[in-house]
Amino acid sequence: MTDSLDIRKTVLCVEEVRHDGGPKLATPVLKGWCAVILRNPFAGRYEPDLMWMMEAMKPIGLMVAEKLLAGLGGDPARIEAYGKGGLVGAAGELEHGALWHVAGGYAMRGLLGQALSIVPSMTKVGPMGALLDLPIHHRNAAYVRSHFDGITAVVPDAPRPEEILFALAMTTGGRPHARVGGLAQAEISRWDGQR
C-alpha cells in the first residue's frame, strides 16, 4: 500500500531573525518549516484502518526532518525547539492529519538525538492556501517559556481537496527578546521533557 503515498512536492521556508524591534542579536535565530504535500489515499471516504499509512510514512517524516535540519545549518545540537502539524484537504477528515504524530514527530526527535519533550502539534482541515500555525516549544523541556512560539506554514496551491500537507518546524533559539520570566533554558534540571 505504500505506493499510495504519492508526493506532489515539498516546500522549505527558513527565516533568519536578527531582532524583533529590540537590540540586534549577536547570533540571528534561524526558524523554519518544511512541508510535504501528498495525495490522501482516504479522501472522499471513511476508512476504519489508517494505521498502515502511519507506518508507511515514517521514511517521509525522516526526509522532511532532514530537509528542514539542512536548511537550518545541519547541526542537530543547534536546534532548541520544534513543532509539527497537518493540514488536510477538504475531501479528507481531521483524523488523517493525526497520522503525522509518529511519522513526523518521532522522525524529528530521532534525528535530533536528545529531544525529550513531546512535539507540539496542530491539525486541521482547510482549503488550498490555508494557514497552518505550527506550535513550537523547547525540545527538552516544554515549560521553557522563552521558547513558546510558533511559525505559519502556507503553500498557495496546497492542499488540494484530495491531498494532505504535513509540516515540521524547528528553531535555533527562543523568541528574540524573551523577558517574561518562567523556566529558563539554563535552568532545565529534571530532564523529564517538561522541566
C-alpha positions in Angstrom: 0.0 0.0 0.0 3.0 2.3 0.3 2.7 3.1 -3.5 -0.5 5.1 -2.5 1.8 7.7 -0.9 2.2 10.0 -4.0 4.2 13.1 -3.1 3.5 16.1 -5.2 6.1 18.4 -3.7 8.0 19.6 -0.7 8.4 23.2 0.4 11.1 24.6 2.7 10.9 28.0 4.3 13.7 29.4 6.6 13.7 32.8 8.4 16.8 34.5 9.8 15.6 36.7 12.7 18.1 39.4 13.5 15.9 41.3 16.0 12.2 41.8 16.8 12.3 45.5 17.4 14.8 45.5 20.2 18.6 45.2 20.1 20.2 43.2 17.3 21.0 39.7 18.3 24.6 38.6 18.5 23.6 35.5 16.6 20.5 35.5 14.4 17.8 32.9 15.2 17.0 30.5 12.4 13.4 29.5 12.3 11.8 27.3 9.6 9.4 24.8 8.4 9.4 22.1 5.8 6.2 20.6 4.3 5.4 17.6 2.2 2.2 17.6 0.1 0.9 14.2 -0.8 -2.2 12.5 -2.1 -4.6 11.5 0.6 -5.5 7.8 -0.1 -8.5 8.1 2.1 -10.0 11.2 0.5 -13.8 11.1 -0.1 -14.5 8.0 2.0 -14.4 6.8 5.6 -11.7 4.2 6.1 -11.6 2.5 9.5 -8.0 1.3 9.3 -5.5 4.1 8.9 -2.5 2.5 10.6 -0.8 1.2 7.5 -0.3 4.8 6.4 1.2 5.9 9.7 3.8 3.1 9.3 4.4 3.8 5.6 5.0 7.5 6.2 8.0 7.0 8.5 10.6 7.4 5.7 8.7 10.6 4.6 8.9 12.0 8.1 12.6 11.4 8.1 13.0 13.0 4.7 11.1 16.2 5.8 13.1 16.4 9.1 16.4 16.0 7.2 15.5 18.7 4.7 14.5 21.1 7.5 17.6 20.4 9.5 19.8 21.0 6.4 18.0 24.3 5.8 18.8 25.4 9.4 22.5 24.6 9.0 22.6 20.9 9.5 23.8 20.8 13.1 21.3 18.9 15.4 22.9 20.5 18.5 21.9 24.0 17.4 18.2 23.1 17.3 16.5 24.3 20.5 12.8 24.0 19.7 10.3 22.2 17.4 6.7 21.6 16.4 4.6 19.9 13.8 1.2 20.0 12.1 -1.1 18.7 9.4 -3.5 20.4 7.0 -6.0 18.1 5.5 -7.7 18.9 2.2 -11.5 19.3 2.1 -12.1 15.7 0.9 -10.4 14.3 3.9 -11.1 14.2 7.7 -9.3 15.6 10.7 -8.1 12.2 11.8 -6.0 11.9 8.6 -3.8 14.8 9.9 -3.1 12.8 13.1 -1.2 10.3 11.0 1.8 12.7 11.3 2.2 12.2 15.0 4.5 9.2 14.8 5.9 9.7 11.2 6.8 13.3 11.7 7.3 13.7 15.4 9.3 10.6 16.1 11.5 11.1 13.0 12.4 14.6 14.1 13.2 13.6 17.6 15.3 10.7 16.4 17.2 12.9 14.0 18.0 15.4 16.7 19.2 12.9 19.3 18.3 14.1 22.8 14.8 15.6 22.4 12.8 14.8 25.5 9.7 17.0 25.0 6.6 15.8 23.2 6.4 17.6 19.9 3.5 20.1 20.0 1.1 19.7 17.2 -1.8 21.4 15.2 -4.1 19.6 12.8 -7.0 21.0 10.8 -9.0 20.6 7.6 -8.8 23.5 5.2 -8.7 24.8 1.6 -5.8 25.5 -0.7 -3.7 28.2 0.7 -5.0 27.9 4.3 -2.6 29.0 7.0 -1.3 26.3 9.3 0.1 27.7 12.5 2.7 25.3 13.9 3.2 25.5 17.6 6.8 25.4 18.9 8.3 24.7 22.3 11.7 23.7 23.7 12.9 20.3 22.6 14.0 19.1 26.1 11.7 21.0 28.5 8.2 22.1 27.4 8.0 24.6 30.2 10.9 26.8 29.0 8.8 29.9 28.5 11.3 31.7 26.2 10.7 29.1 23.5 6.8 29.2 23.5 6.4 30.3 19.9 5.0 29.3 16.5 5.5 29.7 12.8 3.0 29.9 10.0 3.2 27.5 7.1 1.4 28.3 3.9 1.6 26.8 0.4 -0.7 28.7 -2.0 -1.7 25.6 -4.1 -2.0 23.1 -1.3 -3.6 21.1 0.0 -5.9 20.3 -2.9 -9.1 18.6 -1.7 -7.6 15.1 -2.1 -4.3 16.0 -0.5 -2.7 16.4 2.9 0.1 18.9 3.8 2.3 17.6 6.6 4.9 20.0 8.2 7.7 20.1 10.7 9.1 23.2 12.4 12.4 23.9 14.1 14.3 26.9 15.6 17.8 27.6 16.7 16.6 29.7 19.6 13.7 31.1 21.5 11.9 34.4 21.0 14.5 37.1 20.2 13.9 39.3 23.3 12.2 36.9 25.7 11.8 38.6 29.1 8.6 37.4 30.7 10.1 35.1 33.2 9.3 31.4 33.7 11.7 28.5 33.4 14.9 29.5 31.5 16.8 27.1 29.2 19.8 27.3 31.5 17.6 26.1 34.4 16.5 22.8 32.9 17.1 20.3 35.7 14.7 17.4 35.7 15.3 16.3 32.1 11.8 14.8 32.0 10.6 16.6 28.9 8.8 19.2 30.9 11.2 20.9 33.3 
